């Protein structure tokens, strides 16, 4: 419950009910969160338009690499009595997996700058999957650039250890809970002044599809490997 209490305090949320029941196997936790937003201030994934800039907060792939680190150490443990997990130099990706933080700081920066994104989605199923969701909801295409995708050095290091492409990890690893959003081109300078936000591409016509431009200049159609939420409210 300590983690729950910390989260409640961090986000100023009230806990109004708690029920604990026994289970013969495993642990199941179900949470219902309720909130409200003033009319006209809600941010949806369905408003992106051609030539809007695509912006991403923080970095991606770290939480997935943190999970792979935990899995690796669990396999290494395998009942060994004096086993000590090896997390040295990987504290950041471990934290990203075990204690994700909602980017309320970015929402406050946007509000302070007078910026209302045309569309926004939380990156929880992987950058590729959630970019496709945003484009599907908005009826547009997109082009993003490999060299602009923010990936932390610990993520790159862990991916190298496991023989994985850090770009694929960044595109398809989930649970980052960063924000992917679009803004009109005219707001570029305002977003440039924000902390921890990077422009990774732009919106195109739907007919052009959703493309990843590699560092070498070649284009690849993005296909999501994560969970699809196309039927959810847009």
N, C-alpha and C positions, 0 to 999 in steps of 0.2 A: 504493500500500500504506500510505501514511501515515495515511489516513483509517481504514483497517481497524485499524491498530495503535492509533490513538486510541480507537476504539470498544471494542476488546478491553480496554484499560486502564481505560476509564470504567466498564465493566460487569463487570470482573474475570472475563473469559472467556479460556479457553485455546484457541489455534489448534493443532489436532492434525493438520491436513493441508492441503496447498495444491498444486494442479496448474494449470499454465499451458500452454495450447496455442495455436498460431497459427490465425488465421482470415483468409480472403480478404476478408470484408466484416464491418464492425461489431464490436461487443464484447458478449459474453455472459458474465454472472457468475451462477453458481449457488452458493447457500450452504445448508448443512445445519446447523441448530442443535439441540443436544440438551440437555435439562435435566431436572430432577425437582422434585417438590413433595411435602411430607409429606402422608400420607393425611388427608383431612378439611380441609385448608387450601386446596385448589384453589378457584378462583373461576370459575364457569360463567355463561353467559348465560341459563340456564334456570330461575332461582329467583325471579324478580320476582313480587310478589303485589299485589293490589288495595290502593290507598292508600299503597303505598311511594312515597317521594320519588325523583325522577329527578335525579341530580347529574352535572355535567360539569366536568372539569378544564380549566384554561387557557382557550384561545379557539379558534375554528374558522374555517376559510376562508383562513387566512394562507398555508399551504403552496400552495394552489391559485393564489392571487394571485401568489405568488413564481414559480410555473411560468409563468403568463401574462406576467409581467414578462420572464422569460428568453426566452420565445418572441417577444415584441415586439422586444426588442433584437437577437435573431438575425435577424429579418426586416429590421430597419433596417440591420444590418451588411451582409448580402448581398454580401460580397467587397470592401467598401470598405477600402482600405489603411490609412487613418489614422482609422478609426472608433473612438470611445471610448463604451462603453455607459454609459447614464444610470441609475445606481442610487441617486443621492442621495435621502435621505429614505425609502428603501424597503429599508434594510438588514435590518430585522426580518423582513419577509416573504421576502426572499431567503434568509436564514438558515434559516427554517422549512422551506423547500423543499429546501435543499441539505444541511442537517445536522439532521435530526429527532432529538429526544431522547425516550427512553422515560421515562414518568413513574414511575420507581422512588421518587421523593421522596413521591409521593402514597400509594403502597403502604406506605411506612414510616410516614407520618402516620396512616394508617388502623390499622395494627398497633399503634402507640404509644397510640392512643386506644381500643383494644379494639373497633374497629368491623369487622365482617365484612359486606360488602355481600351482599345477597340475590342479586344478579346483576351481572355486569360484562362489558363488551366494549370492545375498543380501537377508537377512531374512526379507521379507516384508509380506508374507502370513502366517507366522508361521514356527517355526523350523521344525516341522514334514513335512509340505507340501513342504518346500523348500529343505529339505534333500532328500525327494523322487524325487523331480525334478532333483537334482544333480545326484542322483544314476541312474535315468532313462536315462538321457543324456549321462552318462558315461558307461552305461551298467554294473553296479556293484551293490553289496549289501553293507550293512553297519551294524555296531553294535555300539550303543552308550549307555552310562551308566547314569542312573538317578542321581547318587550321584555327577556326574561331571557337570551337567547342571547348569549354573550360573543363579541364581534367586535372585533378590534384596530383602532385608528384608521388604521393603514397599510393594512389590508385594506379598510376603507371607502373610503379615498382612492383606492386602485388600482381598486376596483370602479367608483367614480364616473368615473374616467378612461376606463374601458373601456365605460361605459354599461351596467353590470350592477347588479342588485339585490344589495346587501350581504347581505340576508337569504338570498337564494337561494344566494349564494356560501357563506355560513356553513352552510347546510343540506346542500349537495351537493358542496362542494369536498372532495377527499380528501387523504390523506397527512398529516393533522394528528397522528395517533398520540396523541391525548388519551384519557382514560378516561371512559366513560359508565357509570354504575353506579346501582343502586337500594339504598335503605336503608329500614328500618321508620321510620314517622313518629316514633316515640319517640326516635330517635337524632338528630333534627333539630338540637338545640342543640350536640351534639358536632361535627357536620359544619359548622355555622355558624362554629365556632371554628377550622376548618382554613384554611390558606392556599391560595389559587388554586383553590378549588372553589366552584361556583355551583349552586344548585338551579334547575332550568329547567322543572320540571313534576312530574307524578305519574302513577302507574299506575292504569288503569281496567279495567273488564270488557272482555273481548275484543270483545263485541258493539258497544261504543262506538267501535271502531276506533282509529287513531292519528291524532291531530288536532293541527294547529298553530293556536293562537289568536293572531290578529294584534293589533297595537297598538290597532286600532280595535274589537276585540272579536269580529270575525267568525272562523269556524272553517273550516279547509281540511283535507281529508284528505291526509295525507302520502304522497307517491309517490316512491320512491327512483329516482334516475337513475344510481346506481353499480352495481357488481358485486354480485350476490346470492350469499350463502354458505349458503343454507338447508340444503344437504345435508351441511355440515360437522358435525363432532362438537359437540354442544350442551353 
